[in-house]
Amino acid sequence: MKQDYCYCRKASSNSLLNDTNGKDMKDMDKENLKKWITMLKHLGENVPNEISEANLSKLFNIQSQHGRKKFLSFLYGKENLKAIKTVEKEQKIKLSEERKNKPKGNIEYGLWKNSMFIKTTKQLTTSLLNNKLITAIKFNQPLIIDLAFYDHMNEKQATILARQLANCIIQNRLSPEPYNLTLCGVNFDCKKFQIFSQKIMPNILKSEFPINITSKSYLDLYPKEKLIYLTPYTRNEMRSFDHSAVYILGGIVDHGKEHPLTLAKAKRENIKTVKLPLNKCQNFKGRHALNINLVLKILLDLQKDGRQATSLSDYFRMINSLLTKHKMLD
């Protein structure tokens, strides 16, 4: 046990951690690292039962012990999730076989039995939602997400943006009155965009998926006088919701930078800019540069209920209630 502990100390020593970045892992390093993982398992840390050579190499190149433990914890959670899905799949197969082998007799009513309700499958639900989006493309109000800012983001920020885009598409799809959503300024060869198109939503570029994705600018698609850029850096507050306008959301994650890139672009292109009146909302706490999926939720509600606001105070009250609904207020 003492010898194993020495190996583990060597595998996690500061000298080894400082020299790992970009270097190949030797057999001795691999053995030391495996012994260190075994020690963590005995100490009750979250460690996966099996680890591949590729993940072992990634672990070796992480330069801090905290980072290594964090990566092992991630692999542990991933392994557990896979095990849970395997058990669920086996239970479904077992249940299906029991239903098939059940002897036929009297009519039974209930789930998976005779019922007055039509069974709704996942395929049918997807088809209904897609048909709703196709109708939105033809008749509903357009909404643009500008994806021309990938050069100003690192890979981590691009991954966060990819998840926000996926949430936007799902929220719009589930809405009773979805927008005609368009992703503009897309560079399809950009590796940061491919995080979204290949990893987060791999079906998004298929022809049967009802969404507009184009490399063109919004200036080539809609008249400039109808375009309104929503940016938190402008001084102009949105005082009413315009159902005839084409609103633009900046597809960018700039946590910690607060660079007014969306405002600068709108000014260059001479496009009208507005921002949500967050300053008028009571007890508002948080960044004024909201995530695009949260802004989309607010715009979906404004599109549905915006005509009910007969005065400016009613409108500000509505914005305040929407932020409360989406948990942006204490």
Backbone torsions as a table, in degrees:
resi	resn	phi	psi	omega
1	MET	NA	-40.1	178.6
2	LYS	-63.8	-39.1	179.0
3	GLN	-65.1	-42.5	177.6
4	ASP	-61.2	-39.8	-179.3
5	TYR	-63.0	-38.7	178.0
6	CYS	-64.0	-42.1	177.1
7	TYR	-60.2	-42.5	-178.2
8	CYS	-66.5	-40.6	176.4
9	ARG	-61.1	-37.6	179.7
10	LYS	-68.6	-40.4	-179.2
11	ALA	-66.6	-30.0	-177.3
12	SER	-106.8	13.0	-177.2
13	SER	-70.2	155.9	-178.0
14	ASN	-65.3	-34.3	-178.6
15	SER	-64.5	-39.9	179.2
16	LEU	-71.4	-40.5	-179.4
17	LEU	-61.9	-36.8	-177.3
18	ASN	-74.2	-19.3	-175.1
19	ASP	-107.6	10.0	-173.4
20	THR	-87.9	-26.6	-170.0
21	ASN	-61.3	119.6	175.1
22	GLY	81.5	1.3	-177.7
23	LYS	-103.4	155.7	177.6
24	ASP	-77.8	149.4	-179.2
25	MET	-88.9	127.4	177.9
26	LYS	-87.4	167.0	-178.7
27	ASP	-61.0	-40.2	179.6
28	MET	-64.3	-42.3	177.7
29	ASP	-62.6	-39.2	-179.8
30	LYS	-63.1	-44.0	179.9
31	GLU	-65.1	-42.8	178.4
32	ASN	-61.4	-40.5	-179.3
33	LEU	-67.0	-40.2	178.5
34	LYS	-64.7	-38.9	178.2
35	LYS	-66.2	-37.8	177.4
36	TRP	-64.3	-40.5	177.7
37	ILE	-63.6	-41.0	178.2
38	THR	-62.8	-40.7	178.4
39	MET	-62.3	-43.2	178.3
40	LEU	-61.4	-37.9	179.0
41	LYS	-63.5	-41.0	178.9
42	HIS	-69.2	-27.5	179.0
43	LEU	-82.4	-1.1	176.8
44	GLY	88.3	13.7	177.3
45	GLU	-74.7	159.8	177.1
46	ASN	-77.2	100.9	-176.2
47	VAL	-130.7	134.8	179.3
48	PRO	-69.3	152.7	178.3
49	ASN	-70.6	-34.7	179.5
50	GLU	-128.8	143.7	178.2
51	ILE	-137.8	129.3	-176.7
52	SER	-74.9	165.2	179.0
53	GLU	-63.0	-37.5	-179.9
54	ALA	-64.7	-44.2	179.4
55	ASN	-69.8	-32.0	176.7
56	LEU	-65.3	-39.4	177.4
57	SER	-65.8	-41.0	176.8
58	LYS	-62.3	-41.3	179.4
59	LEU	-62.7	-39.7	-179.1
60	PHE	-64.4	-34.5	-176.5
61	ASN	-84.1	-5.8	173.9
62	ILE	-75.7	131.2	-167.5
63	GLN	-90.4	-9.5	-179.7
64	SER	-120.1	149.2	179.0
65	GLN	-66.6	-37.1	177.3
66	HIS	-62.9	-42.1	178.9
67	GLY	-63.2	-38.4	178.2
68	ARG	-64.7	-43.3	179.3
69	LYS	-65.4	-37.0	179.1
70	LYS	-65.4	-40.8	178.9
71	PHE	-66.7	-40.5	177.7
72	LEU	-64.7	-38.3	177.8
73	SER	-64.2	-38.1	176.8
74	PHE	-63.2	-45.0	178.6
75	LEU	-64.6	-35.4	177.8
76	TYR	-62.5	-45.5	178.5
77	GLY	-64.8	-39.4	179.0
78	LYS	-64.2	-41.6	179.6
79	GLU	-64.9	-41.6	179.0
80	ASN	-64.8	-40.5	178.8
81	LEU	-62.7	-40.3	178.1
82	LYS	-64.3	-39.1	179.4
83	ALA	-66.1	-40.6	178.9
84	ILE	-63.2	-43.5	179.0
85	LYS	-64.0	-36.3	178.0
86	THR	-64.5	-43.1	178.8
87	VAL	-64.1	-43.4	179.0
88	GLU	-61.9	-40.5	179.0
89	LYS	-64.2	-41.9	178.2
90	GLU	-64.7	-38.2	178.3
91	GLN	-65.6	-38.5	178.0
92	LYS	-65.0	-42.9	179.0
93	ILE	-63.2	-42.1	179.8
94	LYS	-64.1	-43.2	179.1
95	LEU	-64.3	-40.3	178.9
96	SER	-63.8	-41.1	178.7
97	GLU	-67.0	-37.0	177.5
98	GLU	-63.8	-39.4	178.7
99	ARG	-66.6	-38.5	-179.4
100	LYS	-68.9	-38.7	-175.5
101	ASN	-86.9	-0.7	-178.1
102	LYS	-70.0	131.5	-178.9
103	PRO	-65.4	141.1	-178.5
104	LYS	-80.4	136.4	-180.0
105	GLY	-155.0	-126.3	179.6
106	ASN	-69.0	155.4	178.8
107	ILE	-68.6	130.6	178.5
108	GLU	-115.8	143.4	-179.9
109	TYR	-114.1	142.6	179.0
110	GLY	143.6	-170.4	-179.6
111	LEU	-63.6	131.8	-176.9
112	TRP	67.8	11.5	178.2
113	LYS	-123.3	-161.2	177.3
114	ASN	-65.6	136.9	-177.7
115	SER	-154.1	152.7	176.8
116	MET	-81.0	-9.1	-178.0
117	PHE	-99.2	144.8	178.2
118	ILE	-79.1	135.3	178.1
119	LYS	-70.8	128.6	178.8
120	THR	-99.8	117.8	179.7
121	THR	-93.2	164.1	177.3
122	LYS	-62.5	-37.7	180.0
123	GLN	-65.0	-40.3	178.3
124	LEU	-66.3	-42.8	178.5
125	THR	-61.2	-44.1	178.5
126	THR	-61.4	-41.9	179.7
127	SER	-62.8	-41.9	179.3
128	LEU	-65.1	-43.1	179.5
129	LEU	-65.9	-39.6	178.7
130	ASN	-65.7	-38.6	177.4
131	ASN	-63.2	-36.6	177.8
132	LYS	-64.9	-39.1	178.0
133	LEU	-68.2	-36.0	177.7
134	ILE	-63.1	-41.2	176.0
135	THR	-63.6	-39.2	179.6
136	ALA	-63.8	-38.6	179.2
137	ILE	-62.0	-34.3	-177.4
138	LYS	-81.8	-38.0	-166.5
139	PHE	-124.6	-20.7	-170.0
140	ASN	-88.9	171.5	-178.9
141	GLN	-66.8	132.5	179.2
142	PRO	-73.8	150.2	172.5
143	LEU	-141.8	131.6	-173.7
144	ILE	-113.7	138.4	168.5
145	ILE	-112.9	118.5	-176.4
146	ASP	-86.3	114.0	-177.1
147	LEU	-107.8	41.3	-178.7
148	ALA	-99.7	20.8	-173.5
149	PHE	-117.2	16.3	-177.1
150	TYR	-63.7	-27.4	179.6
151	ASP	-67.1	-17.4	-178.0
152	HIS	-100.6	10.0	-178.9
153	MET	-126.6	149.1	172.1
154	ASN	-89.0	-178.8	-174.6
155	GLU	-65.1	-38.2	179.5
156	LYS	-63.5	-44.7	179.2
157	GLN	-65.7	-37.0	177.6
158	ALA	-64.7	-34.3	177.6
159	THR	-68.3	-41.7	177.0
160	ILE	-62.0	-44.1	178.4
161	LEU	-62.0	-38.9	179.7
162	ALA	-60.3	-41.5	178.6
163	ARG	-67.6	-38.8	178.1
164	GLN	-65.0	-39.9	177.8
165	LEU	-63.1	-42.6	178.4
166	ALA	-60.9	-42.4	177.3
167	ASN	-63.0	-39.0	177.8
168	CYS	-60.0	-47.3	-177.6
169	ILE	-65.3	-41.2	180.0
170	ILE	-66.8	-45.2	179.5
171	GLN	-62.6	-43.6	179.3
172	ASN	-64.7	-37.7	-179.0
173	ARG	-67.0	-35.4	-177.8
174	LEU	-85.2	-10.6	-178.3
175	SER	-70.7	144.5	176.5
176	PRO	-61.7	-33.4	178.1
177	GLU	-126.0	80.8	-176.3
178	PRO	-71.8	156.9	173.5
179	TYR	-78.2	159.3	166.4
180	ASN	-81.3	85.9	-171.5
181	LEU	-79.0	132.4	-179.9
182	THR	-132.2	130.6	173.6
183	LEU	-98.7	115.7	-174.2
184	CYS	-109.3	161.4	175.3
185	GLY	66.1	31.3	-174.6
186	VAL	-84.7	130.2	169.8
187	ASN	-100.0	102.4	-172.6
188	PHE	-67.1	-20.0	179.6
189	ASP	-89.2	-5.0	-179.1
190	CYS	-71.2	127.1	-178.7
191	LYS	-64.4	-30.7	179.6
192	LYS	-70.3	-36.0	174.8
193	PHE	-69.7	-32.3	-179.0
194	GLN	-68.3	-19.1	171.6
195	ILE	-58.7	-40.0	178.6
196	PHE	-76.7	-47.4	-171.5
197	SER	-79.0	-19.4	-176.9
198	GLN	-114.0	-30.1	-176.0
199	LYS	-104.1	-49.7	-174.5
200	ILE	-79.0	-48.9	179.3
201	MET	-132.3	79.7	-174.9
202	PRO	-66.3	-15.0	-179.9
203	ASN	-92.9	-1.1	-169.8
204	ILE	-66.0	-30.7	-177.4
205	LEU	-91.7	0.4	177.8
206	LYS	-71.9	146.3	-174.1
207	SER	-63.5	-28.1	-177.4
208	GLU	-81.0	-8.7	178.9
209	PHE	-81.8	120.7	-172.0
210	PRO	-80.9	81.2	175.2
211	ILE	-153.6	148.2	178.7
212	ASN	-92.6	120.3	175.0
213	ILE	-128.6	123.2	-174.4
214	THR	-144.4	153.4	174.5
215	SER	-85.3	-7.6	-179.0
216	LYS	-72.0	160.0	174.1
217	SER	-83.0	154.9	176.4
218	TYR	-63.6	-22.0	177.1
219	LEU	-67.0	-25.1	178.0
220	ASP	-84.3	-10.4	-173.6
221	LEU	-107.9	-32.3	-174.9
222	TYR	-134.6	154.0	175.9
223	PRO	-62.5	140.3	-176.0
224	LYS	-61.4	-34.0	-177.2
225	GLU	-67.9	-17.2	178.5
226	LYS	-91.6	-13.6	-174.8
227	LEU	-81.1	135.9	175.6
228	ILE	-134.5	119.6	-178.9
229	TYR	-91.0	120.9	176.3
230	LEU	-86.4	110.5	-179.1
231	THR	-139.4	135.6	-177.4
232	PRO	-73.4	-6.5	-173.4
233	TYR	-95.5	-5.6	179.1
234	THR	-82.9	163.4	177.6
235	ARG	-91.2	-13.6	-175.2
236	ASN	-83.9	118.1	179.0
237	GLU	-88.7	145.0	175.3
238	MET	-73.3	113.1	-176.7
239	ARG	-100.4	-7.4	174.0
240	SER	-165.3	159.2	179.1
241	PHE	-94.2	125.2	-178.7
242	ASP	-96.7	111.7	-177.9
243	HIS	-76.0	-11.2	179.1
244	SER	-99.8	-4.8	-177.1
245	ALA	-85.3	163.6	174.2
246	VAL	-112.5	102.6	-177.7
247	TYR	-81.6	144.5	-179.8
248	ILE	-120.1	129.8	173.8
249	LEU	-108.1	135.4	178.8
250	GLY	-79.6	119.2	179.4
251	GLY	-82.6	79.4	-177.1
252	ILE	-148.6	143.6	172.7
253	VAL	-116.6	114.5	-175.7
254	ASP	-129.8	43.5	-179.4
255	HIS	-58.1	127.8	177.2
256	GLY	87.7	-10.6	-178.4
257	LYS	-103.0	-47.8	179.8
258	GLU	56.9	40.8	175.6
259	HIS	-86.2	129.8	-177.4
260	PRO	-77.8	58.6	-177.1
261	LEU	-67.1	-38.9	-179.4
262	THR	-66.9	-40.3	178.4
263	LEU	-65.8	-42.2	179.6
264	ALA	-62.0	-41.0	179.8
265	LYS	-66.6	-43.1	179.6
266	ALA	-62.7	-38.7	178.3
267	LYS	-67.6	-39.6	178.1
268	ARG	-60.6	-38.2	-176.5
269	GLU	-93.3	3.2	176.1
270	ASN	57.9	50.0	179.7
271	ILE	-109.6	142.5	177.6
272	LYS	-62.6	140.5	-180.0
273	THR	-124.0	145.0	173.4
274	VAL	-143.0	164.8	174.0
275	LYS	-135.6	156.5	176.2
276	LEU	-66.8	139.0	-176.3
277	PRO	-76.8	64.5	-177.8
278	LEU	-68.1	-29.4	179.7
279	ASN	-66.1	-23.5	-179.7
280	LYS	-84.5	-7.7	-178.1
281	CYS	-86.4	133.0	-177.1
282	GLN	-71.2	138.4	174.6
283	ASN	58.1	26.9	179.2
284	PHE	-67.4	131.4	176.9
285	LYS	-133.8	133.9	179.7
286	GLY	135.2	176.7	179.0
287	ARG	-72.6	140.5	177.3
288	HIS	-77.2	-17.2	173.5
289	ALA	-88.6	87.6	-175.5
290	LEU	-74.5	156.0	173.5
291	ASN	-63.3	147.1	-174.7
292	ILE	-65.9	-29.7	179.0
293	ASN	-68.8	-32.5	176.2
294	LEU	-71.3	-41.0	177.7
295	VAL	-62.4	-39.2	178.9
296	LEU	-64.1	-40.9	176.6
297	LYS	-57.4	-45.0	-179.4
298	ILE	-64.9	-42.5	179.9
299	LEU	-66.0	-35.7	176.6
300	LEU	-62.7	-41.6	178.8
301	ASP	-71.1	-36.8	178.1
302	LEU	-66.5	-37.5	178.2
303	GLN	-63.3	-36.7	-177.7
304	LYS	-78.5	-41.1	-171.9
305	ASP	-114.7	1.9	-173.4
306	GLY	-61.8	-31.4	-178.2
307	ARG	-71.7	-15.5	-179.4
308	GLN	-75.2	-18.2	179.8
309	ALA	-79.6	107.8	-177.3
310	THR	-89.9	-12.7	178.7
311	SER	-140.7	170.5	-179.1
312	LEU	-65.5	-38.3	179.5
313	SER	-66.1	-37.2	175.6
314	ASP	-62.6	-39.5	-179.0
315	TYR	-65.6	-45.3	179.4
316	PHE	-64.6	-37.1	176.1
317	ARG	-62.4	-37.9	179.7
318	MET	-66.0	-44.3	177.5
319	ILE	-59.9	-43.1	179.8
320	ASN	-61.4	-43.0	179.8
321	SER	-68.0	-33.8	178.4
322	LEU	-67.9	-40.2	177.2
323	LEU	-66.5	-37.3	175.6
324	THR	-63.5	-42.0	179.5
325	LYS	-60.2	-38.2	-177.5
326	HIS	-96.8	19.5	168.5
327	LYS	63.1	39.2	175.8
328	MET	-98.6	-6.8	178.1
329	LEU	-112.2	154.5	175.0
330	ASP	-74.5	NA	NA
